[in-house]
Amino acid sequence: MIRASVQRLFDWKIRGIRWIEIIGVMCVAAMVFSVYVAKAAAARESAAIGQLERQIAENSQRVRLLRAEAARLEQPGRLETLSRGAALAPVKAERQVEEAALANLKPVHVPAPVVVAPALADPVAPAVPAAPAGEVAAPAAEAVR
């Protein structure tokens, strides 16, 4: 029974062409299309890989050039010539101090405090101007006198 139904499927024809042949041609076409798509995707990936490899080669060349430039700029003879030209010399031993004495070498700049006059309750009363930097503002009672 199964053999007869399978035989009927193989013998079924549409306009002189068997169904199995149509299905076979469609499967072959699908395989050809999928191979084409896979090949195109592989070509795109290959181009991207090639571009990345070129960028890596350019960057490694740039790194080599920068290392050579740094080595040239850091040559002791060149640095010594530059320091002599700028009148620089090694620090003398008597100029060295302990950690506790560092604060005495250069005093820390402390900004002058800014004094703001308090807001008065009476809006008609004259405003008290702020004191210049370094001076303390007079109390509001003394400014009114």
Beta strands, then each sheet from edge to edge (+ up, - down):
strand 1: 13-14
strand 2: 17-18
sheet 1: 1+ 2-
end
